[in-house]
């Protein structure tokens, strides 16, 4: 991360559940750390993007009252840990389970990318995955 900017996008809904225009904050990182201070009246889903809003270096967390700690490596954001508040602690546990599933899916996707969808090999591989899930 170095001294990159970190773009934080907050997603909110109105009382009817309609999505509102996202709020975007930009925080400058220093020595691989960034600090965001403020107050919120409700829990909001937040999306962080390191280096700019269109980067693939992104992560999600919940902005809520408390001290939120985000730990991880920029080259392994799938393994990011977000803790310090109830929602983030729970979400990090879920992220651990889903990450394990995606780690198993990745090699399957790799092996499928060079196989024609119309081939028997493709059909056989997809059926074998379906029976294991």
N, C-alpha and C positions, 0 to 999 in steps of 0.2 A: 504494500500500500504506500509505503514511503510518505510522501507529502501530497498525495493526490487529494482531490476534492471528493467528498462523499455526498451523493445526492440522496436525500431522504424524501420519499413520497408517501404522504398520508392519504389513505382512502377513507372516505366517510359516506354515510347515508343520511338522508333526512328522516323525519319521523314516520314516513310512509315506506321506508326501505329503498327509496330511489338513490342511486349513486350521485354524489355531489362532485363538483370539479375537484380534482386532487390538489392538495397543498404540497408544494415542493420547497424543501429547505436545503441549502448547501452548506456543508461544514468542511473546513480544511483540516486534513489529517496532518499530524506532525509526528515524525519518528514512529510510524506505523500505528498510531493511536488517534482516535478522534473522540471528542466529547460533545454531547448534545445536552443542553440543560433547558428546562422549561417546565410548564405545568399543562396538564390535560384534565378535562372534566370527565372523560370517558375513555375506555380502551379503544384504540384504533389500530387497524392493520397498517403496518409500515413496510416499505420496500426500500432497501438500501442499494445503491449502485456506486461502486468504487471507480473513480476516474471519469464518470459521466453517465448520463441517463441511458445511453444506448450501448453500454458495455455489457459483456457477458459475465462480468464479475459482480454478481448481485446476490442479495439475500433478503429474507423476510423476517420480520419480528413483530411483536405487539408493543405499541407505545402505550404505557399505562403508568399509574403512579408507582414509584419505587425506583431503586437503583438497578438499572438494567446493565448487565455485563455481556458483551459479545466477544467471544474468543474463538480464534481459528486461524487458519493459514489462507492467504489470498489465493493460492493455487489449489486449495481443497475446500471450497466453500460448502460443499455437500456435508462436510463433517463439522460445520460451525456449531458452536454451543451458545445459546442465548439463555441467560438465567437471571435470577434476582427478583422475579415477580411470578405470581401464580400461573398466569397464562403462558408466559415464556418458558417456565420450567416444564409445564405440561407439553407444550409444543415441541420442545427439544427432545423429550422422550419419544413422541410420535415421529419426529424427524429421524431419530435413530432407527426405528423400525422400518420406516419407508425407505431410508437410505440403503438398508440391507437388501430390501427387495430390488431396488434399482441397480444395485451392484450386481445382482444375479441376472437382471434383464440385459444389461449392457453387452455382455459377450454374445448373447442371443441375437441382439440387433446387429452386431458386427457380422455375425455369420450369415444373417439374412440379407444384408445389403447387396451382396453380389449374386444373389439367386433370383431368377425371374419369378415373379408372383404366379405365373401360369405353370410353373414346373411342378413335377411330382415331388421333388426334393423340398420345395417350399411348403407344399401342402403337408408333407410328412413332418417337417419340423414344427409347423404351427400346431398340428394335432398333438404332437408329443408334448409341447409346452402346455396346451390346454389340459391334458390329462394330469400334468404335474401340479397345476395350480389348483 
